[in-house]
Amino acid sequence: MKILITGGCGFLGSNIACKALALKDKLWVYDNLYRHGAEKNLAWLKSLGKFGFLKADIRDRSRLDAAVKTIRPDVIYHLAGQVAMTTSLQDPRMDFEVNAVGTQNLLEAVRRFSPATVVVYSSTNKVYGDLEDHKYAATPTRFVCKGKPKGFDEATPLHFTTPYGCSKGAADQYVLDYAKMFGLKTVVFRHSSIFGGRQFSTYDQGWIGWFCRQAVEAAAGKGKVFTISGTGKQVRDVLHADDAAELYYKVPGCIGRAKGRPFNIGGGMNNSLSLLELFAELEDIMGVKLKYKRLPFRQSDQKVFVADITAARSMFKWSPRVDKRSGIIKMLNWVKNAR
């Protein structure tokens, strides 16, 4: 296949690009190298094989048009975006331009120059809002959403909140609408938490990697007291990047049935974790004690989001293979080497 990955030097993008190089597909990576770690991921990818690299911004319509018109890819994995809710609150205009306008730029380029291309968009669970209309119970280690034993499915009502939720939600809906109105072969993945190698986590994005880093520092005798927001009982399901990359690769073969549909994507209920449960795993694996202090809940923080992945399992004949503990061990090893 001819593959174009926007945001291909980011965490998920570099993992999918790695898979493309291993399979000897023709690969182009489109990235402005804005994110921390992007240049390191680019250097790593170059060590794996040959591919086309385009240093460009998703907001640059002329560059994007030229790329799509020249390459005419079989599939575009659209991962470029502003990914942090906190950043969206600090600079909502930039967040809107990157996520909403950038995605519309891509859709127009495909519609005009390469309408047969499959487009897979990386969306977010934040399109469902804060989910405060559900009832929750608190156990000693986690919040539990009553009535959602398998998690939230795609029938969950959309409710955009925060600039990030609005910009990603607008892009999400544009991607689906271009399948309905223009016949494009588009699919939306509404992600929960993804983690794994090549993720240069920060305090506001990539929570598994960030806290793995705290554990590694503590084991090296360099640990400091860090902060968490809220009680630590907030729950997400976690999906390892290896499983995510495998799923993205399954879409082109199923596009006839998947076209124009959204799918909730994550590790599922069996791979769900609260912050407190993650800390317990890290302390057990690393033999350390993590020291932290609590801050107030972050604005618009969901108590629970676990993806009901029934639809994705059925459509793509896919299931997560890396369980949460094995994934955490993989993440810890990567963080150690990255240090």
C-alpha positions as CSV (number, residue, x, y, z in Angstrom):
1,M,0.0,0.0,0.0
2,K,0.8,3.7,-0.3
3,I,0.4,5.1,3.1
4,L,0.4,8.7,4.3
5,I,0.5,9.4,8.0
6,T,-0.2,12.9,9.2
7,G,1.5,13.4,12.6
8,G,3.7,10.4,11.7
9,C,6.5,11.5,14.0
10,G,4.2,11.5,17.0
11,F,3.7,8.6,19.4
12,L,1.0,6.6,17.6
13,G,2.1,7.8,14.2
14,S,5.6,6.5,14.6
15,N,4.4,3.1,15.8
16,I,2.2,2.8,12.7
17,A,5.0,4.0,10.5
18,C,7.3,1.4,12.0
19,K,4.8,-1.3,11.1
20,A,4.6,0.1,7.5
21,L,8.3,0.0,7.1
22,A,8.5,-3.6,8.5
23,L,5.8,-4.6,5.9
24,K,7.7,-2.8,3.1
25,D,4.8,-0.6,2.3
26,K,5.4,2.7,0.5
27,L,5.3,5.3,3.3
28,W,5.1,9.1,3.5
29,V,5.2,10.9,6.9
30,Y,3.7,14.4,7.2
31,D,4.7,16.2,10.4
32,N,5.7,19.7,11.5
33,L,7.8,18.3,14.4
34,Y,6.1,20.5,16.9
35,R,5.6,17.9,19.6
36,H,8.3,17.1,22.2
37,G,10.0,13.9,21.0
38,A,9.0,14.2,17.3
39,E,12.5,14.8,16.0
40,K,13.8,11.8,18.0
41,N,11.0,9.7,16.5
42,L,11.9,10.9,13.0
43,A,15.5,9.9,13.6
44,W,14.4,6.5,14.9
45,L,12.2,5.9,11.8
46,K,15.0,6.9,9.5
47,S,17.2,4.2,11.1
48,L,14.5,1.6,10.2
49,G,14.1,2.2,6.5
50,K,13.4,4.6,3.7
51,F,10.3,6.7,3.4
52,G,9.2,10.1,2.3
53,F,9.2,12.9,4.9
54,L,7.3,16.1,4.5
55,K,8.0,18.7,7.2
56,A,4.7,20.7,7.0
57,D,1.8,21.8,9.1
58,I,-1.7,20.4,8.8
59,R,-3.0,24.0,8.7
60,D,-1.0,24.7,5.5
61,R,-3.6,23.9,2.9
62,S,-1.3,24.3,-0.1
63,R,1.3,21.9,1.2
64,L,-1.4,19.4,2.2
65,D,-3.1,19.6,-1.2
66,A,0.2,19.0,-3.0
67,A,1.0,16.0,-0.8
68,V,-2.3,14.3,-1.4
69,K,-2.4,15.2,-5.1
70,T,1.1,13.9,-5.7
71,I,1.0,10.7,-3.6
72,R,-2.6,9.7,-4.1
73,P,-2.3,7.3,-1.1
74,D,-4.3,4.2,-0.7
75,V,-4.8,5.1,3.0
76,I,-4.2,8.2,5.1
77,Y,-3.9,7.7,8.9
78,H,-4.8,11.2,10.1
79,L,-3.2,11.5,13.5
80,A,-1.9,15.1,13.4
81,G,-3.5,17.2,16.0
82,Q,-3.4,19.2,19.2
83,V,-3.7,16.5,21.8
84,A,-3.9,18.1,25.3
85,M,-7.0,19.4,26.9
86,T,-5.0,21.8,29.1
87,T,-3.3,23.3,26.1
88,S,-6.7,23.8,24.5
89,L,-7.8,25.9,27.5
90,Q,-4.6,28.0,27.3
91,D,-4.8,28.6,23.5
92,P,-8.3,27.6,22.2
93,R,-7.7,29.3,18.8
94,M,-4.6,27.2,18.0
95,D,-6.5,24.1,19.1
96,F,-9.4,24.9,16.8
97,E,-7.2,25.6,13.8
98,V,-5.1,22.5,14.2
99,N,-7.9,20.0,15.0
100,A,-10.9,21.3,13.2
101,V,-9.5,23.4,10.3
102,G,-6.6,21.0,9.7
103,T,-8.9,18.0,9.4
104,Q,-11.2,19.9,7.1
105,N,-8.2,20.8,5.0
106,L,-7.3,17.1,4.7
107,L,-10.8,16.0,3.8
108,E,-11.0,18.7,1.1
109,A,-7.7,17.5,-0.3
110,V,-8.9,13.9,-0.5
111,R,-12.2,14.9,-2.0
112,R,-10.6,17.0,-4.7
113,F,-7.5,15.0,-5.6
114,S,-7.8,11.4,-4.3
115,P,-11.4,10.4,-3.5
116,A,-10.6,6.7,-3.5
117,T,-8.2,7.1,-0.5
118,V,-9.2,5.5,2.8
119,V,-9.1,8.0,5.7
120,V,-8.8,6.8,9.3
121,Y,-9.2,9.6,11.9
122,S,-7.9,9.5,15.4
123,S,-10.6,11.1,17.5
124,T,-11.2,11.0,21.3
125,N,-13.6,9.9,24.0
126,K,-13.9,13.6,24.9
127,V,-16.6,13.9,22.2
128,Y,-18.9,12.4,24.8
129,G,-18.3,15.2,27.3
130,D,-17.9,14.8,31.0
131,L,-20.4,12.0,31.3
132,E,-21.8,13.5,34.5
133,D,-25.3,12.4,33.7
134,H,-24.4,8.9,34.7
135,K,-24.4,7.5,38.3
136,Y,-21.1,6.5,39.9
137,A,-20.0,4.6,42.9
138,A,-16.6,4.8,44.6
139,T,-14.6,1.7,45.7
140,P,-11.4,2.1,47.7
141,T,-9.4,2.3,44.4
142,R,-11.7,3.5,41.6
143,F,-14.9,5.0,40.4
144,V,-17.4,2.6,38.9
145,C,-20.1,3.7,36.4
146,K,-23.3,2.0,37.3
147,G,-25.1,0.5,34.3
148,K,-22.1,0.4,32.1
149,P,-20.5,-3.0,32.9
150,K,-18.8,-3.2,29.4
151,G,-18.1,0.5,29.1
152,F,-19.5,3.2,26.8
153,D,-20.5,2.3,23.3
154,E,-21.0,4.4,20.2
155,A,-24.6,5.1,21.0
156,T,-23.4,7.4,23.9
157,P,-24.8,10.9,23.2
158,L,-22.2,13.4,21.9
159,H,-21.6,16.3,24.2
160,F,-18.6,18.4,23.3
161,T,-17.0,20.2,26.3
162,T,-13.7,22.1,26.6
163,P,-12.1,23.6,23.5
164,Y,-10.3,20.3,22.9
165,G,-13.6,18.4,23.0
166,C,-15.2,20.9,20.6
167,S,-12.3,20.9,18.1
168,K,-11.9,17.2,18.0
169,G,-15.7,16.7,18.0
170,A,-16.1,19.0,15.0
171,A,-13.4,17.2,13.1
172,D,-14.9,13.8,14.1
173,Q,-18.3,14.9,12.6
174,Y,-16.7,16.3,9.5
175,V,-14.9,13.1,8.8
176,L,-18.2,11.1,9.2
177,D,-20.2,13.6,7.1
178,Y,-17.7,13.5,4.2
179,A,-18.6,9.8,3.9
180,K,-22.3,10.6,3.8
181,M,-22.2,13.7,1.6
182,F,-19.3,13.0,-0.7
183,G,-18.8,9.2,-0.5
184,L,-15.3,9.3,0.9
185,K,-14.0,6.2,2.6
186,T,-13.7,7.5,6.1
187,V,-13.6,5.9,9.5
188,V,-13.4,7.5,13.0
189,F,-11.7,5.9,16.0
190,R,-12.7,7.5,19.3
191,H,-9.8,6.6,21.5
192,S,-9.5,6.0,25.2
193,S,-5.9,5.9,26.5
194,I,-3.1,4.6,24.3
195,F,0.5,4.0,25.6
196,G,3.7,2.4,24.7
197,G,7.2,3.0,23.2
198,R,8.0,6.3,21.4
199,Q,5.7,8.2,23.8
200,F,7.5,11.2,25.2
201,S,4.8,11.9,27.8
202,T,4.3,15.2,29.6
203,Y,2.3,16.0,32.7
204,D,-0.8,16.8,30.7
205,Q,-0.7,14.2,28.0
206,G,0.2,10.4,28.1
207,W,-0.6,9.6,31.8
208,I,0.7,6.0,31.8
209,G,4.1,7.1,30.4
210,W,4.3,10.1,32.7
211,F,3.7,8.0,35.9
212,C,6.0,5.2,34.6
213,R,8.7,7.9,34.4
214,Q,8.0,8.9,38.0
215,A,8.5,5.2,39.0
216,V,11.7,4.8,37.1
217,E,13.1,8.0,38.7
218,A,12.1,6.8,42.1
219,A,13.8,3.4,41.5
220,A,16.9,5.4,40.5
221,G,16.8,7.3,43.8
222,K,15.9,10.5,42.0
223,G,12.2,10.5,42.7
224,K,10.4,13.6,43.8
225,V,6.9,14.3,45.2
226,F,4.7,14.7,42.2
227,T,1.1,15.8,41.8
228,I,-2.1,14.2,40.7
229,S,-5.5,15.9,40.1
230,G,-8.5,14.6,42.0
231,T,-8.7,11.5,44.2
232,G,-6.8,9.2,41.9
233,K,-9.9,7.0,41.4
234,Q,-10.5,8.2,37.9
235,V,-10.6,5.3,35.5
236,R,-9.6,4.8,31.8
237,D,-9.0,1.7,29.8
238,V,-5.6,1.4,28.3
239,L,-4.5,0.1,24.9
240,H,-0.9,-0.7,24.0
241,A,0.5,0.9,20.8
242,D,1.2,-2.5,19.3
243,D,-2.5,-3.3,19.4
244,A,-3.5,0.1,18.2
245,A,-1.2,-0.1,15.1
246,E,-2.5,-3.6,14.3
247,L,-6.1,-2.2,14.4
248,Y,-5.3,0.7,12.1
249,Y,-3.8,-1.7,9.6
250,K,-7.1,-3.7,9.5
251,V,-9.2,-0.8,8.3
252,P,-8.5,-0.8,4.6
253,G,-9.6,-4.5,4.3
254,C,-12.9,-3.8,6.0
255,I,-13.7,-0.3,4.5
256,G,-16.7,-1.5,2.6
257,R,-18.6,-2.2,5.8
258,A,-16.8,0.3,8.1
259,K,-17.1,3.4,5.9
260,G,-18.8,6.3,7.6
261,R,-18.8,4.8,11.0
262,P,-17.3,5.7,14.4
263,F,-15.8,3.1,16.7
264,N,-14.9,3.4,20.4
265,I,-11.3,2.1,20.8
266,G,-9.5,1.1,23.9
267,G,-8.3,-1.8,25.9
268,G,-11.8,-2.6,27.2
269,M,-12.9,-3.2,30.8
270,N,-10.4,-6.0,31.5
271,N,-7.6,-3.4,30.7
272,S,-9.0,-0.5,32.8
273,L,-7.0,1.2,35.5
274,S,-7.5,4.1,37.9
275,L,-4.5,6.2,38.9
276,L,-4.4,4.5,42.3
277,E,-4.4,1.1,40.7
278,L,-1.6,2.1,38.3
279,F,0.5,3.3,41.2
280,A,0.0,0.0,43.0
281,E,1.1,-1.9,39.8
282,L,4.2,0.4,39.5
283,E,5.1,0.0,43.1
284,D,4.8,-3.8,42.9
285,I,6.8,-4.1,39.6
286,M,9.5,-1.6,40.5
287,G,9.7,-2.2,44.3
288,V,9.4,1.5,45.1
289,K,7.0,3.8,47.0
290,L,5.6,6.6,45.0
291,K,5.1,9.9,46.7
292,Y,2.5,12.3,45.5
293,K,0.1,15.0,46.6
294,R,-3.3,15.7,45.4
295,L,-4.6,18.8,43.6
296,P,-8.3,19.6,42.8
297,F,-9.9,17.7,40.0
298,R,-9.0,19.0,36.5
299,Q,-11.6,20.9,34.7
300,S,-13.9,18.6,32.7
301,D,-12.2,15.4,33.9
302,Q,-14.3,12.3,33.3
303,K,-14.7,10.1,36.4
304,V,-14.8,7.0,34.2
305,F,-14.3,6.3,30.5
306,V,-13.9,2.7,29.4
307,A,-14.5,2.0,25.7
308,D,-17.0,-0.7,24.9
309,I,-15.1,-2.2,22.0
310,T,-17.7,-4.7,20.9
311,A,-18.3,-3.0,17.6
312,A,-14.5,-2.8,16.8
313,R,-14.1,-6.5,17.7
314,S,-16.8,-7.5,15.4
315,M,-16.0,-5.3,12.4
316,F,-12.2,-5.7,12.3
317,K,-11.9,-9.2,13.9
318,W,-9.5,-7.6,16.4
319,S,-8.9,-7.8,20.1
320,P,-6.2,-6.3,22.3
321,R,-3.4,-8.8,22.9
322,V,-1.2,-6.9,25.4
323,D,-2.7,-7.0,28.8
324,K,-2.3,-3.9,31.1
325,R,0.4,-5.3,33.3
326,S,2.5,-6.6,30.4
327,G,2.0,-3.2,28.7
328,I,3.1,-1.4,31.8
329,I,6.3,-3.5,32.0
330,K,7.0,-2.7,28.3
331,M,6.4,1.0,29.0
332,L,8.8,0.9,32.0
333,N,11.5,-0.7,29.9
334,W,11.1,1.8,27.2
335,V,11.3,4.7,29.6
336,K,14.4,3.3,31.2
337,N,16.1,3.1,27.8
338,A,14.9,6.5,26.8
339,R,16.6,8.0,29.8
